[in-house]
Amino acid sequence: MFRDLGLDDAKAAAEREGKLLFIHTTAVWCPPCKKMERETYRDADLQTYFEQNLVAIKIDVDDQPRDSRSLGVSSIPTMIAMADGTRLDDHTGFIGASDLMSWLQGVEQRAERSGLISAADATATATDSSGLPMDDVAGRMAHAAKLAADGNARDAASTYASLWTDMPEVDRNLSAYRLTVLASSMGDLAQTDPSARASFQSIFDSVDSQVRSRPDWDTYGEWLALNARVLEDDDAINTWVSEFAGSSRGLATIRRRHAVL
């Protein structure tokens, strides 16, 4: 979600990729900054939006005083949106995921109208937070596994979450891979890191809401995979099977998704 880049390198990357540059200024002692880490930046939809549309970095005002001074930061957290070297807008203070996305989308539209970025260019060069092409599923999976092995559970979880979200758009033929291999990798990480589990729980909560309001084959498959392989909630699975086994549609669903179980 956030790239490990300095300010100058981030500006160059944003210009090269035709994307907005998003700068989050922070400090270890900042309570609203910590709240954004816990809440805002764990939103799966926001993570996907960042990876597809932004070059995002963090600047610690204590560790990077020169950069923070050059940006004129006087309060934190301050979020700054830039395009092609032009500062477009700022927001200071805590902001939730949906409001942050709405703000950024508005800035992005203004930048496109001004010719500072191109929507076509952004789509053509879409990359994830590690700089890998969005359609390089194997590379992104390997990168996430390495992050997990190196103890960087937060970034590994973010990479897995974005894969879960955008894989259907990358290649519909990867559905079975997503529900088995990807889900199992997410489950391995969730069993060892509570923050990763919380991130994946938010994905499940969204799918669970869809199942209850407008169920379909694909959503049932996601629900089962997230329960069986990621969260390993056997009670929920058993309850689901008991409820559905009494109907012909339920039995057909169970047979169709038996590989997930």
Secondary structure by P-SEA (a helix, b strand, c coil): ccccccaaaaaaaaaaacbbbbbbbbccccaaaaaaaacccccaaaaaaaaaccbbbbbcccccaaaaaaaccccccbbbbbccccccccccccccaaaaaaaaaaaaaaaaaaccccaaaaaaaccccccccccaaaaaaaaaaaaaaacaaaaaaaaaaaaaacccccccccccccccaaaaaaaaaaaccaaaaaaaaaaaaaaaaaaaccccaaaaaaaaaaacccccaaaaaaaaaaaccccaaaaaaaaaacccc
